[in-house]
Amino acid sequence: MRSTLICVLSRRRAWMTRLLRSAHRVELSWMGRGRDCHGGYSRTAQETNSASWRRRLPLMTDPETSGVASRKHRFYARKNVQLHLGTEHSHAMVPGRPRRGIVVLALLLATLAHLLAQLFWPSGLLANATQILLMPLLAGAVISFTTSPRGRLIRLVLAALFFSWVGDALPRFMDGDPAFLAMVGAFLVAQFFYIGALARYWKSSILRRWWMLFPYLAAFAVLLILCSPGAGALLAPVIIYGLALMVMAILSTGLGPVAGSGGAIFFLSDSLIALRSFTDIGIPAMGFWIMLTYVAGQAMISYAASQRDAQEKSTTTCR
């Protein structure tokens, strides 16, 4: 009877050891170790975080200490099996990383509040306050969807979002033409950062399919014809900004259809601003449509950039 009990306990310890070692590999894969391109396990600096985990493994096979540590073993086995089954979030393995859900939810709520304010109180405090929050929250979403060290693409996109925020906030402290020039200047810098971020992907853009450029060129020409009579002394900066915006929209197609659509929507947003500022064309709820296309366009470009950054990092790891 005693030998049978010892045999059962030994098998139980061996089973638990295999379970914990399997869960340990799962833990390392969540921490960025995982299998490399050759089928082995690549090492990272974060692997040192699991040193205490490895020190617990001998306790499983030591008959003298197995009884003392059994509760700890079951606890770590349960936690790591939860990781394996997906019932535990991987954010716990990346200390200090913002939680995506919270940031995205805050961005959606701020956007919804701002759009409602544009419909019912376009000049009120709610519309002004929420507009200033939009770009910082979008930048926070970009940070939460990417990992450090962030590549050149993400850094330039974050810089573009910063100057977009400047373009949203700075004109509120000015009036008349200076306010408009401050907005155009800040957004022009933002477009330059977008162009710098997207230029390296030009071979994948529609620049290599010249017939697809005609819609962009036609839209810019029509916009220029409509706005020229009312622009006056502001015509030159408007033309410069319009050209930069068109180049950004064209280059955004290099990141794929999501970014390309975002660039086109962003182009539409600023076109509506120009029509409102320099023409008598009236569109119901103009502010609502401007801000809807503004946030949607930048969010789509930012999301596509985050996805491309992740793809490039995974490709670099497998080289």
C-alpha positions in Angstrom: 0.0 0.0 0.0 2.8 2.4 0.9 4.7 1.7 -2.3 1.6 2.3 -4.3 1.1 5.7 -2.6 4.7 6.7 -3.2 4.3 5.7 -6.9 1.2 7.8 -7.2 2.8 10.8 -5.5 5.9 10.5 -7.7 3.7 10.4 -10.9 1.8 13.4 -9.6 5.0 15.4 -9.0 6.3 14.4 -12.4 3.0 15.5 -14.0 3.1 18.8 -12.2 6.7 19.4 -13.2 5.9 18.9 -16.9 2.9 21.2 -16.5 4.9 23.9 -14.9 7.7 23.7 -17.5 5.2 23.8 -20.3 3.6 26.9 -18.7 7.0 28.4 -18.2 7.5 28.2 -22.0 4.1 29.8 -22.5 5.2 32.6 -20.1 8.4 33.2 -22.0 6.5 33.4 -25.3 4.2 36.1 -23.8 7.3 37.9 -22.6 8.7 38.0 -26.1 11.0 34.9 -26.1 8.9 32.4 -28.2 10.2 30.3 -31.0 12.7 31.8 -33.4 12.9 31.2 -37.1 15.0 28.1 -36.6 12.5 26.4 -34.3 14.4 27.1 -31.1 13.7 29.6 -28.3 15.3 33.0 -28.7 16.6 34.7 -25.6 15.6 38.3 -24.5 16.6 40.6 -21.7 13.1 40.0 -20.2 13.9 36.3 -19.7 15.8 37.3 -16.5 12.4 38.2 -15.0 11.6 34.5 -14.9 14.7 33.5 -13.0 12.8 33.2 -9.8 10.3 31.0 -11.7 13.1 28.6 -12.7 14.4 28.5 -9.1 11.0 27.1 -8.0 11.1 24.2 -10.4 13.6 22.1 -8.4 11.1 22.2 -5.5 8.8 20.1 -7.6 11.1 17.1 -7.8 12.6 17.3 -4.3 10.7 14.9 -2.0 11.9 16.7 1.1 10.4 20.1 0.1 7.5 19.1 -2.2 5.0 19.1 0.6 6.0 22.6 1.8 5.9 24.1 -1.6 2.8 22.3 -3.0 0.5 25.3 -2.5 2.9 27.6 -4.3 3.3 25.1 -7.1 -0.5 24.9 -7.6 -0.7 28.7 -7.5 1.9 29.2 -10.2 0.6 26.4 -12.2 -2.9 27.9 -12.1 -1.6 31.4 -13.1 0.4 30.1 -16.0 -2.3 27.8 -17.2 -4.6 30.9 -17.2 -2.0 32.6 -19.4 -2.0 29.5 -21.7 -5.8 29.5 -22.0 -6.0 33.3 -22.5 -7.9 34.0 -19.3 -5.1 36.3 -18.0 -4.1 39.4 -19.9 -0.6 39.6 -21.2 -0.3 43.2 -20.0 0.8 41.9 -16.7 4.0 40.7 -18.4 4.8 44.2 -19.7 5.0 46.5 -16.7 4.1 50.1 -17.3 2.5 49.5 -20.6 -0.8 51.5 -21.0 -3.9 49.3 -21.2 -5.2 49.6 -24.7 -8.9 49.2 -23.8 -8.8 52.2 -21.4 -7.1 54.5 -23.8 -9.2 53.5 -26.8 -12.4 53.9 -24.7 -11.3 57.3 -23.6 -10.7 58.3 -27.2 -14.1 57.0 -28.3 -15.9 58.8 -25.5 -14.1 62.1 -26.1 -14.8 61.8 -29.9 -18.4 61.1 -29.3 -18.8 64.0 -26.9 -17.1 66.3 -29.3 -19.2 65.3 -32.3 -22.4 65.7 -30.2 -21.1 69.1 -29.1 -20.5 70.1 -32.8 -24.1 69.2 -33.6 -25.8 71.0 -30.7 -23.3 73.5 -29.1 -20.6 74.1 -31.8 -19.2 77.1 -30.0 -19.6 75.9 -26.4 -17.1 74.9 -23.8 -17.7 71.2 -24.4 -16.7 71.4 -28.0 -13.6 73.4 -27.3 -12.4 71.3 -24.4 -12.9 67.9 -26.1 -11.2 69.0 -29.3 -8.0 69.7 -27.4 -8.2 66.2 -25.9 -8.5 64.3 -29.2 -5.0 64.2 -30.5 -3.3 63.5 -27.1 -5.7 60.5 -26.6 -4.9 59.3 -30.2 -1.2 59.6 -29.4 -1.8 57.6 -26.3 -3.6 54.9 -28.3 -0.6 54.7 -30.7 1.8 54.3 -27.7 -0.4 51.6 -26.2 -0.5 49.6 -29.5 3.3 49.7 -30.0 6.3 48.5 -28.0 9.6 50.2 -27.1 11.9 50.9 -28.8 9.6 52.5 -31.3 10.8 52.8 -34.8 11.2 55.9 -37.0 7.6 55.5 -38.4 5.9 55.7 -35.0 8.1 58.5 -33.8 7.3 60.7 -36.8 3.6 59.8 -36.5 3.6 60.9 -32.9 5.3 64.1 -33.9 2.6 64.7 -36.5 -0.1 64.1 -33.9 1.6 66.6 -31.5 1.6 69.4 -34.1 -2.0 68.5 -35.0 -2.8 69.1 -31.4 -0.9 72.5 -31.6 -3.0 73.3 -34.6 -6.2 72.5 -32.6 -5.1 74.5 -29.5 -3.0 77.5 -30.6 -5.7 79.3 -32.6 -7.9 79.6 -29.6 -5.6 82.3 -28.2 -5.8 84.4 -31.4 -8.3 86.0 -33.7 -8.7 86.6 -37.4 -6.0 85.9 -39.9 -3.3 85.3 -37.3 -5.4 82.4 -35.8 -5.9 80.9 -39.3 -2.2 81.2 -40.2 -1.2 79.6 -36.8 -3.5 76.7 -37.5 -2.2 76.3 -41.1 1.4 76.5 -40.0 1.0 73.9 -37.2 -0.8 71.5 -39.5 1.8 72.1 -42.3 4.5 71.0 -39.9 2.3 67.9 -39.1 2.0 67.1 -42.8 5.8 67.3 -43.2 6.2 64.8 -40.4 3.6 62.5 -42.0 5.4 62.8 -45.3 8.7 62.0 -43.6 7.1 58.9 -42.0 5.5 57.7 -45.2 8.1 58.5 -47.8 10.1 55.3 -47.3 7.0 53.3 -48.4 6.5 55.2 -51.7 7.3 52.1 -53.8 4.2 50.5 -52.4 2.1 53.6 -53.0 0.1 54.7 -56.0 3.1 56.8 -57.2 4.0 53.7 -59.3 0.6 53.6 -60.8 0.4 57.1 -62.2 -3.2 56.8 -63.5 -4.4 56.6 -59.9 -3.0 60.0 -59.1 -5.7 61.8 -61.2 -8.4 61.8 -58.5 -6.0 63.5 -56.1 -4.9 66.1 -58.7 -8.4 66.8 -59.8 -9.6 67.3 -56.2 -6.8 69.7 -55.5 -7.4 71.6 -58.7 -11.2 71.9 -58.0 -10.5 73.0 -54.5 -8.0 75.6 -55.6 -10.5 77.0 -58.2 -13.2 77.3 -55.6 -11.1 78.9 -52.9 -8.9 81.3 -54.9 -11.3 84.2 -55.1 -12.0 84.3 -51.4 -8.5 83.5 -50.1 -6.9 86.8 -51.0 -3.5 87.3 -49.3 -3.8 83.8 -47.7 -3.8 82.1 -51.1 0.0 81.3 -51.1 0.0 79.5 -47.7 -3.2 77.7 -48.7 -1.6 76.4 -51.9 1.5 75.3 -50.0 -0.6 73.5 -47.4 -2.8 72.0 -50.0 0.2 70.5 -51.9 1.7 69.1 -48.7 -1.7 67.6 -47.8 -2.1 66.0 -51.3 1.4 64.5 -51.1 0.7 63.0 -47.7 -2.6 61.5 -48.9 -0.8 59.9 -51.9 2.1 58.6 -49.8 -0.3 57.1 -47.2 -1.4 54.5 -49.8 2.1 52.9 -49.3 1.0 51.6 -45.9 -2.0 49.8 -47.4 -5.7 50.4 -47.9 -6.5 51.5 -44.3 -3.8 54.2 -44.3 -4.7 55.2 -47.9 -8.3 55.6 -46.9 -7.3 57.6 -43.9 -5.1 59.9 -46.0 -8.0 60.5 -48.4 -10.4 61.2 -45.5 -7.9 63.6 -43.9 -7.7 65.4 -47.3 -11.5 65.7 -47.3 -11.5 67.1 -43.8 -9.1 70.0 -44.6 -10.9 70.5 -47.9 -14.1 71.2 -45.9 -12.3 73.7 -43.8 -11.1 75.5 -46.9 -14.6 75.6 -48.3 -16.0 76.9 -45.1 -13.3 79.6 -44.8 -13.1 80.9 -48.4 -16.4 80.1 -50.1 -20.1 80.6 -49.6 -20.8 76.9 -50.0 -22.9 75.8 -47.1 -23.1 72.2 -45.8 -25.4 71.4 -42.9 -23.5 70.5 -39.7 -20.2 71.5 -41.4 -18.3 71.3 -38.1 -19.5 67.8 -37.4 -18.3 66.5 -40.7 -15.0 68.3 -40.5 -14.2 66.8 -37.1 -15.6 63.3 -37.9 -13.3 63.1 -41.0 -10.4 64.7 -39.1 -10.4 62.1 -36.3 -11.2 59.2 -38.5 -8.5 60.0 -41.0 -5.7 60.4 -38.4 -6.9 57.4 -36.5 -6.7 55.2 -39.6 -3.2 56.4 -40.5 -2.1 55.9 -36.9 -3.5 52.4 -36.7 -1.9 51.4 -40.0 1.4 52.7 -38.8 1.2 50.8 -35.6 0.5 47.6 -37.5 3.4 48.2 -39.9 5.7 48.9 -37.0 4.8 45.5 -35.4 5.3 43.7 -38.7 8.7 45.2 -39.2 9.8 44.3 -35.7 8.6 40.7 -36.1 10.5 40.5 -39.5 13.7 41.9 -37.9 13.5 39.3 -35.1 13.3 36.4 -37.7 16.3 37.5 -39.7 
